[in-house]
Amino acid sequence: MTRERQRLYDWYRQNGVTEEQIQAISAFDDEIEKSDKRFYSHTKLESDLNGKEKKEYWRNRNARA
């Protein structure tokens, strides 16, 4: 767990959130993090494309529309 998440969970505790609720939030956060990792491991962002790749991407995208 990252320090940022630990600080957030500590803040939750200080503001009345139960341990059971924090565990549920943590499980949800873990699933979101896994989902993000899967997405970004299979996705090349447009901002990462070079000029030729970007033109090809948009040509193919517009052809499907």
FINUDREN-489516 format. One record per atom (N, C-alpha, C): x, y, z. Coordinates in pm, whole numbers, padded with zeros to 5 digits, always signed. Example, Ala and Ser with C-alpha at 12.3 -4.5 7.8 and 13.67 -1.06 7.14 Angstrom:
<pts>
+01319-00569+00780 +01230-00450+00780 +01320-00330+00780 +01285-00225+00708 +01367-00106+00714 +01290+00003+00787 
</pts>
This chain:
<pts>
+00085-00117+00000 +00000+00000+00000 +00089+00124+00000 +00049+00221-00077 +00129+00342-00085 +00109+00428+00040 +00204+00514+00062 +00193+00605+00177 +00071+00695+00163 +00043+00734+00039 -00072+00822+00016 -00202+00753+00056 -00216+00626+00017 -00337+00551+00055 -00341+00531+00206 -00229+00503+00267 -00225+00483+00412 -00269+00610+00484 -00220+00726+00438 -00261+00853+00498 -00411+00876+00481 -00463+00840+00364 -00605+00856+00339 -00686+00767+00433 -00644+00643+00449 -00715+00551+00539 -00706+00598+00684 -00592+00653+00722 -00578+00710+00857 -00675+00826+00875 -00689+00908+00772 -00783+01020+00777 -00926+00968+00793 -00958+00860+00718 -01091+00799+00731 -01115+00756+00876 -01016+00689+00936 -01029+00644+01075 -01056+00761+01168 -00984+00868+01150 -01000+00986+01236 -01138+01049+01220 -01201+01023+01107 -01331+01085+01080 -01447+00986+01089 -01424+00876+01163 -01535+00789+01199 -01566+00674+01106 -01483+00648+01008 -01507+00535+00918 -01461+00408+00989 -01543+00303+00984 -01510+00178+01053 -01403+00100+00976 -01336+00010+01047 -01234-00074+00983 -01294-00159+00871 -01415-00207+00892 -01483-00286+00790 -01504-00203+00663 -01545-00079+00679 -01564+00010+00564 -01432+00040+00495 -01327+00061+00575 -01195+00089+00519 -01144-00032+00440 -01169-00152+00491 -01128-00273+00418 -01202-00283+00284 -01330-00247+00284 -01407-00249+00160 -01352-00145+00061 -01320-00028+00111 -01263+00077+00027 -01129+00032-00028 -01047-00029+00057 -00916-00078+00015 -00928-00185-00094 -01022-00277-00077 -01043-00382-00178 -01084-00320-00311 -01172-00220-00305 -01215-00150-00426 -01096-00079-00491 -01017-00008-00410 -00899+00062-00461 -00802-00035-00528 -00784-00153-00467 -00695-00254-00524 -00744-00299-00661 -00874-00321-00674 -00931-00364-00803 -00916-00256-00909 -00936-00132-00872 -00920-00021-00966 -00775-00012-01011 -00683-00028-00918 -00540-00021-00951 -00503-00135-01048 -00554-00255-01023 -00528-00368-01112 -00587-00341-01251 -00707-00287-01253 -00773-00256-01380 -00693-00153-01459 -00646-00050-01390 -00565+00052-01456 -00437-00007-01513 -00372-00095-01437 -00249-00158-01484 -00275-00243-01608 -00387-00318-01608 -00421-00398-01727 -00446-00308-01847 -00522-00202-01827 -00554-00110-01936 -00427-00050-01996 -00342+00007-01910 -00224+00075-01961 -00118-00021-02014 -00121-00148-01974 -00025-00243-02030 -00065-00285-02171 -00191-00261-02210 -00240-00299-02343 -00279-00180-02428 -00249-00060-02382 -00294+00060-02451 -00176+00153-02477 -00172+00205-02595 -00073+00306-02627 -00147+00438-02640 -00114+00532-02555 -00184+00660-02554 -00149+00741-02678 -00245+00818-02726 -00221+00901-02843 -00102+00994-02820 -00087+01042-02699 +00024+01133-02669 +00160+01065-02682 +00162+00931-02679 +00287+00856-02693 +00319+00821-02839 +00227+00849-02930 +00249+00816-03070 +00340+00920-03135 +00424+00873-03227 +00502+00969-03304 +00417+01019-03421 +00469+01108-03502 +00392+01169-03610 +00329+01070-03706 +00407+00973-03756 +00356+00875-03851 +00249+00786-03788 +00276+00739-03666 +00179+00654-03597 +00049+00730-03570 +00061+00859-03537 -00057+00939-03507 -00144+00957-03631 -00081+00982-03746 -00157+00996-03872 -00229+00867-03905 -00160+00754-03888 -00219+00623-03916 -00336+00597-03821 -00319+00629-03696 -00425+00611-03597 -00551+00687-03638 -00534+00815-03672 -00650+00896-03706 -00711+00855-03840 -00628+00811-03934 -00682+00765-04062 -00770+00641-04038 -00721+00547-03959 -00797+00426-03929 -00921+00457-03846 -00909+00548-03754 -01023+00584-03670 -01133+00649-03751 -01096+00739-03841 -01196+00808-03923 -01259+00713-04024 -01185+00612-04068 -01238+00514-04163 -01348+00429-04099 -01337+00407-03969 -01438+00326-03897 -01564+00406-03868 -01554+00536-03865 -01668+00620-03825 -01775+00626-03930 
</pts>
